[in-house]
Amino acid sequence: MVDIKSYEEKADLLKALAHPVRLCIVHGLMENQCNVNKMTTCLEMPQSTVSQQLGILRSKGIIKGKRQGTEICYEVVNDQVKQIVSLILDNELDFNNKQEDE
């Protein structure tokens, strides 16, 4: 018998990554921990928008925030998500390089 619950959990992770801003945030956080102010500047978006996207990622267990003084720095804590994002972006880079070679 198929365990649909495990598929639902994976689908929820993929849904969270399906938004371009959230995918960008996760990719950036895989490189470096960051606070909301830096993300707001980098993404050129209002803090409310960035905070909303962070809330979704937090609720799915993809990122976690750690208080550092008066700020909260975020990091990616889900290893499956790290693998998925790396796979997606590595393939995109490989595809772009192949097109340039032709």
C-alpha positions in Angstrom: 0.0 0.0 0.0 1.2 3.5 -0.9 1.9 5.9 2.0 0.2 9.1 0.5 1.3 11.1 3.6 4.9 10.9 2.7 4.1 12.2 -0.8 2.1 15.0 0.7 5.1 16.1 2.8 7.3 16.1 -0.3 4.7 18.0 -2.3 4.5 20.7 0.5 8.3 21.2 0.3 8.1 21.5 -3.5 5.2 24.0 -3.2 7.3 26.1 -0.9 10.1 26.2 -3.4 7.8 26.8 -6.4 7.7 30.6 -5.7 10.6 32.5 -7.4 11.2 34.7 -4.4 11.3 31.8 -2.0 13.6 29.9 -4.3 15.9 32.9 -4.5 15.9 33.3 -0.7 16.7 29.6 -0.2 19.5 29.8 -2.7 21.0 32.9 -1.1 20.8 31.4 2.4 22.6 28.3 1.2 25.5 30.6 0.4 25.4 32.7 3.6 23.3 33.2 6.6 21.4 36.5 6.3 19.0 38.8 8.1 15.8 40.4 6.8 17.4 43.8 6.2 20.1 42.4 3.9 17.6 40.3 2.1 15.3 43.3 1.6 18.2 45.2 0.1 19.4 42.4 -2.1 16.0 41.5 -3.4 14.8 45.1 -3.7 11.5 44.2 -2.0 9.6 45.6 0.9 10.4 44.0 4.3 6.8 42.9 4.6 7.1 40.8 1.4 10.4 39.2 2.4 9.1 38.5 5.9 6.0 36.8 4.5 8.1 34.6 2.3 10.4 33.8 5.2 7.3 32.8 7.3 6.3 30.3 4.7 9.8 28.8 4.5 10.0 28.6 8.3 6.6 26.9 8.6 7.7 24.2 6.2 10.9 23.6 8.2 13.1 24.7 5.4 14.8 27.6 7.2 15.4 28.5 10.8 16.2 31.9 12.4 18.8 32.5 15.1 18.9 35.6 17.1 22.2 37.5 17.0 21.9 40.6 19.1 18.9 42.6 17.9 18.6 40.8 14.5 17.6 37.3 13.4 19.9 35.5 10.9 18.3 32.9 8.8 19.8 29.7 7.5 18.6 26.6 5.5 18.3 23.7 7.8 16.6 21.1 5.5 19.2 18.9 3.8 16.7 17.6 1.2 15.9 21.2 0.1 19.6 21.9 -0.2 19.9 19.0 -2.5 16.9 19.9 -4.6 17.9 23.5 -5.0 21.5 22.5 -5.9 20.2 20.0 -8.4 17.9 22.6 -10.0 20.4 25.4 -10.2 23.3 23.2 -11.3 21.3 21.8 -14.1 20.2 25.3 -15.1 23.8 26.4 -15.2 24.9 23.3 -17.2 22.1 23.9 -19.7 23.0 27.6 -20.1 26.7 26.7 -20.7 25.8 24.1 -23.3 23.7 26.7 -25.2 26.6 29.2 -25.2 28.9 26.5 -26.6 26.6 25.8 -29.6 
